[in-house]
Amino acid sequence: MISRALLRDSGLALVFNVAAVALSTLAAVFLARTMPLAEFGAYVFVQAAAHVVMVVATLGLPLAANRIVPDLTTRGRADAVRGYVVVGLAVVTLVPLAAALAVELAAARWMPAAYVGPTTGFVFVAAVMSAAWQRFVLDALRGAGRPVAATFLDGPLQRGLWVLLVVGLRAGGADLDAATVVLAYAASAVIVTAVGAAMLARRIALPGPVRVGREDLGHWLETARHMMATPVFYLVLSEADALILGLLASPEAVGLYNVARRIAELLKFFYTAANGVSMPRFARSHSEGRPDRLQRAVTAAAVLSLVPSLVLFAIIAAFGHHLLALFGARFVDAYPLLLLVSAIKMADPLLGPVTEVMLMAGLHARTTRVNIVFGAVAILSNLALIPPFGVHGAALATGLTFIGWKTTLYLILRRARGPETCLVVTCGRSLFRAAA
C-alpha cells in the first residue's frame, strides 16, 4: 500500500516538477524564438560543458549526501552530519573553481570559435560554481529530510527566477547572446542556493558541534567515489551527444537536437518526482534492515512514475508536430527525432528506480563498474554515429547505450535478490498468482 506521506510528498514533488518543466519549456520557447539558432545552440553547448565540469569536479559528494546524511541521522550522529556538510561545501567550492578556471584558460585555444565568448571572461566559472553549490546544498537538504522543499527550490523557484531574468533583460533592450543567458541562469542558481543553505543550516543546527573523524572521512570519500560513477554516467548520456554534436556538426544542429530532447524530457518529471522523494526512504529502509518496507517504497515509486509517463508519451506521439511548432517553424521537421528520443526516455519508468535502489542499498560498487563500461560505449557510439547520421545518430547512440545500461543494472539487482523495480513484472506476478 502507498502511504499517505509518500502520496503527499510525491504529489507536491510532481506539482513542483510540472511547474519547473513548464517554466523551462517557456524559457526554451522564448530563447529559441528570440535568439539566432547559432547562439541558441552555443548556449546549449556551454551549459552542457559546464554541467560536465560540475558533475566531475564535485566528486560525487552531492549524490552521496542522499545516502550519508539520512544514514548518519538515523544513527543519531548530528555532529557528523554537520561535518559532512562542511567538508562537502569546501570540496565543491575549491575543486570546481580550479577546473572551471582551467577550462577558461584553455578555451581560446581548443574551443571552436562559436563557443569562445561564453566560455571566457569568468562566464564559464560562474556557470560551474553556481551549479556545484546548488547541487550539493539541495541534495544535502533532501538527505536531511526536506526532499519536497529541495524539489521546490531546485525546480519552479530557480526556473522562475531565470525566466524573469531573461524576459526582463530582453524587455530592457538587451541582446540575448549565449553568455548573457548563461549568466542569468547562474544568477538564479545562486539565489536559490542561498535560500536552500539557510534551510539546511536550520535543519542540521549549523553552526553547532562538528565532527570529522578519519574513519568518517574515508567512508564519505569512498562512498562518494563509487556514487560519482552514476551522475558521471548520466552526464555522459545527457550531455555527450550534444557536446560531440556541437564539435563534429554545428551550433545549429545542437539547437535543433536540444529542442527535440527538451520535449522528450517531459517524460522524466514523473520519474524524477516519485524517486526524488523516495530515495531517502530507500536508504532508511536499507539501514533499518527492512526489505519488506524497501519493496513497498520501490513499488509505490514505480506506480507513481510509469502510469502517468505512458499517458504523456501518447500525448507527445499524437501532438508532437504542434509541440515543435511552439519553438518556431524551423523545428517542425524534427518530429521523427522527437519520437525516437521519447521512446528512449520511456526505459526509465518501465524498468523503475534501479539505479536509485542500488545506490541507496549499498550496491554502488557494482553500479560503478557497469557505468564505466557503458560510459565508454556512449562516447564511442556517438563518435561513430554522429558523422554519418547527424542528430539521429546522436539519439540512436544515446538510446542504445541507455537501454543496455539500465537493463544490465536491473539484471544485477535481481540477481542480488534486491527488490523488484519493474512494475510490469510486479503486476505480471500478481496476475499469475491470482490466476493460480
N, C-alpha and C positions, 0 to 999 in steps of 0.2 A: 504494500500500500504506500502511496505517495504521501508523505507527511504534509501537514498544513504549512509548517515553516518552510519546507522546500518549495511548495507551490507558491507561497507568498514571495519568497526571495527570487524564485525563477521568474514569476510574473513581473516583478519590479525590474529585474535584470533584463527581461525581454522588452519591456516598455522602454527602458533606457537605451538598449541596443537598437531598437527600431528608430528611436529619435536620433541616435548617433548616425545610423545608416542614412536616414533621411537628410540630415544636415550635411553629411559627407557627399551624398549624391547631389544635393543642391549646390554645394560648393563646386563639385566637379562639372556640373552642367554650366554653371556660371563661368568657370575658368575656361572650359572648352569652347564656349561661345565668344568669350571676350579676348582670349589670348590667341596669338598666332599659333598654329599647330606645332611648329618647331619649338616655340617657347614652352608650350604646354608639355610637350614630350621631354624637354630639358628639365623642367620642374619635376616630372615623374622620375626621371633618371637620377637626379640628385637626391631626391627623397629616398629612393631605393638604396643608393650608395651610402647615405647617412645611416639608414637602418642597418645595413650590413656592418658598418663600423661599430655602431652602438651595441648590437647583439654580441658581437665577438669580444669587444673591449670590456663589457660588463661581466664577463667571465662566468655567466650562469647564475650569478647571485640573485637577480630579481626572481627568476622562476623558482630557485631553491627556497626563497622566502615562503612560498606557498606550502612547503613541507616542513621546513625547520622551525618557523615561528609557531605554528599550531602544535608541533611536537613538543617544543620547549614549554609552551603554555600549559599543555596537558600535564606535564611533569612538574608544574609549579615553579619554573625557573625564570622568573620575570627579569632578574638581573642579566641572565644570559640572552634573553630576547633583546634587551636594550643593547647588549654588547654586539649582537649580530647586526642590528640596525646601524650602530655607529661605525663598525668596521666596514659594512657594506657601503655606506654612504661615502666613506673615504676612498674605497676602491673604485666605485662607479663615478667618482669625480676625477681622480688622477689618471687612471688608465685611459678612459675615453678621451680626455683632454689631450694627452700625448699622441694618441692615434689620430685624432682629428687634425691636430697641427701638422703631423707628418703628411697627411693626405693633402692639406692645403699647400704645403711647400712643394710637393711633387706634382700638383695638378697642372701647373703651367707647362710642364714638360711632356707628360704622358696622356693628359686628358684631351679628347677631341675638342676642337675649337668651340663647338656649340655649347659645351658644358663648363668651360673655364670660368666664366663670370660668376655663376652661382656656387662654385667650389673654392673661391678665394675671397680675400677681404674679410675673413672671420665669419662668413656666411655659413660655411660648412661646419665650423666649430660650434656655432650657435645651434645648428640643426642636431648635431650629435649630442651635445651636452644636455640640451633640453629634453631630448628623448631618453637619455640614460637616467636622468633624475626622475622623470615621470614614471618610467618603467619600474625602477626599484622602489620608490616610495609607495606607489599604488599597489604593487604586488605584496609589499610588506603589510600594507593596510588590509588587503584581502586575508593574508595569513593571520593577522591579528583579530579576525572575526568580524570585519566590516566589508564583506565582498560586495554588497549592494551599493554602499557608499562609494567604494572604489570604482565600480562599474559606472556610476553616475558621473564621477569626476573624469574618468577615462573616456567616456563616451559623449553624451549630449552637452555637458558643460564645456569641455575642451573644443569640440567641433563647433558649438555655437559661438564661442568666442572667436574662433578662427573665421567663421563666416562673417561675423560682424566686422572684423578687421579688414578682410579683403574687399567686402562690399563698401565699407567706409572709405577705404583707400581709393577705390575706383570712382566713387561718388565725388571724392575730393579732387579728381582730375589726375590721379597718379596712373602711370603706365604699369600694368601688371606683368612685369617680366618674371622669369624664373626665380631670381634672387629675392625679389620683393615678396613673392608668395611663400617661399621657404622661410624667410624671416618672420612673416606673420604667423605661420604655423608654430615656429619656435616660441614666439611670444605667448601664444595661447597655452602652450605646454608648460611654460614657466609659471604662469598664473595658477594653473590647475595643480601643479606640483606643490606650490606654496600652501594651498588650501589642504591638500592631502597630507603634507608634512605636519601641519598643525593638528589635524585629526589623529594622525598616527602617534604624535608625541603625547597627546592626552590619553590615548588608548593604552599605551605601554608605560605611562607615568614617567616620561622623559622630560626634563632631567631627573635622574634617580640613580641608585647604585648600579654600576655596570660591571659585568664580569666577562672577561675574555680569557678563558683558560687555554693552555696549549693543546689539550685534547679536543676542546670545543673547536678551536680554530682549525685544527687539522680535519676534523669531521666536517665542518662547514665547507672548507675548500674542496674536500674530496666529493662531497655531495654536489656542490655547485659544478665541479668539473664534469661529473657524469651527466648532470641535468642540463649542462650547457649544450650538449650534443643535440638535444631536441629543438631548442629555439634556433640553433645554427642551421639545423636541417630544414626547419620550416622557413628559415631565411633563404636558404638556397632554393627551395621550392617556390617561394613567393616573390623573390627578387632576382634570382639568377637569370630567369627568362627575360625580364625587362632590361637588365644590365647588358646581357650578351646581345640582345636585340638592338640596343642602343649603340653598342660598339661595332657590331657587324652590319647593321642596317642603317637606320637614321632616326633622328628625334621624332619625325612624323610617324614612323612605324611604332615607336614606343607609345605615342599618344593614342593611336588607334587601338593598339593592344590593351592599353590601360582602361579605356572606356568599356570594352567588352568584358574585361576581367572585373571591373568595378561592379557592373550589373550582376555578374555571376556571383560575386561575393555577398550579395544579399542573402544567398543560401546559407551563409556561415553564421548569421547572427542568432538563429535559434540554437545552433550547436554551441556557440560561444556563451550565450546567456545561460543555458542549462548547466554547462560544465564549469563555467566561471564561479558559480555559487556552490557547486558540488565538490570542487577539488579539496577544500578544507575538510569536508565530510569524509571524502575518501581517505585522507591522511589520518583523521581521528579514528575512523573505524579500523584502519590497519594498526594504528598504535595501541588500540584497546583490545586487539585480537578478536574482532567480531566480524568474521567472514559473512555471516548472515546479514548483518547491517550494511556491510560493504556492497553485497549483491543487490540489496533493496535500493541503495543510493544510486548504483550504476544503472539499474533498470529504470528507475524514475527519470534519471537524466537522459537516457536513450529515448524514452517515450516523449519527453518534452522537446526533444531535438528532431527526431525523424518525422513524426506525423506532420507538423506544420511545414517542414522542409519539402516534403513531397508535394504539398499543395502549392507552395511557392514555385517549385520547378515547373509545374504545369502552367502556371501563370506566365512565367518567363518564356516558355516554349510558344505559348499562344500569342503573346503580345510583344515579343522581342523586338520586332521592327519599330513599333511605336516607342518603346523604351529607348532604343538607339537614336531615334529621331529627336528626342529631347536634347541630346548633346549637339545636334546640328545635322544637316543633310549629309555631310561628308562621312558620317559614321554608320549610315543605314546599311551599307554593303557588308558590314561586319557581322551580320546575323548568323551565318554558319559558324563563325568563330565563337560567337556568344553561346550557341547551343553546345559546342564542343567543350568549352570551358565550364559551362553549367553542369553538364553531365559528369565531368570530373569532380566537381565540388561535392556531388552527392555521395561520394565514397565516405566522407567523414561521418555524416549521420547514419549511413547504412551500417557501417561497422562499429559505430559507437565510440565511447571515450577510451579507446585502447591505450593511447599514449598517456593520457591523464592518470589512468589507473596504475599503469606500470611505474610511473614516476612517483606517485603518491604512496604506492605499496612497496617501494624499495627495490624495484626491478630496473633501476636506471642503468646499471652496468650493461645489461643485455641490450637495452634500448640504444645505448651509446654505440655499440659495435654495429648494430643494424643501420643506425643513422649515418655513420661514417661511410659505409658501403653505398647506400642509396644516395647520399650527398654527392659522391663522386659520379654515380650514374647520371644524376640530374645535370651536372655540369657538362659531362661528355656528350650526353644526348642532345642538349641544347646546342652545343658547338657543332654537332653533326647535322642536326635537322633544320636549324635556322637558315644557314646559307641557301639550301635548295628550296625551302618551303616558307620562309619568312615567318609571319605571325602565326600561321597554322602550325609550322614546325615547332615554334616555341610552346604552343598549347599542347601539342601531342607529346613532346618530350617531357614536359612537366606532368602531364596526366598519367602517362605510363609509369613514370617514376613514383608518383604519389600512390597510385593504386597498388603497385607492387610492394612498396614500403609498408603501407598500412595493413595489407593482407599478411605480410610476413610477421609483423608485430602481433597481430591478432592470433596467429597460429602459435607463436611463442607463449603468449599469455595463457591460452587454453592448455597448452602442454604443461605449463607450470601450475595448473589447477587454479588459475585465477578466476575471477567472476566472469560470467558470460556478458559481453558488451553488445553483441549484435541482437537487436530487438527482433529481427526476423527469425533468428534461431530460437530465441526465447519463446516467441509466440508459436513457432512450429512445434516445439517440445510440449507446450501446454495443450495444443490441439491433439497431438498424438496421445498424450496421457488421457485426455478426455474421451477420445475415441476408443482407447483400450479399456 
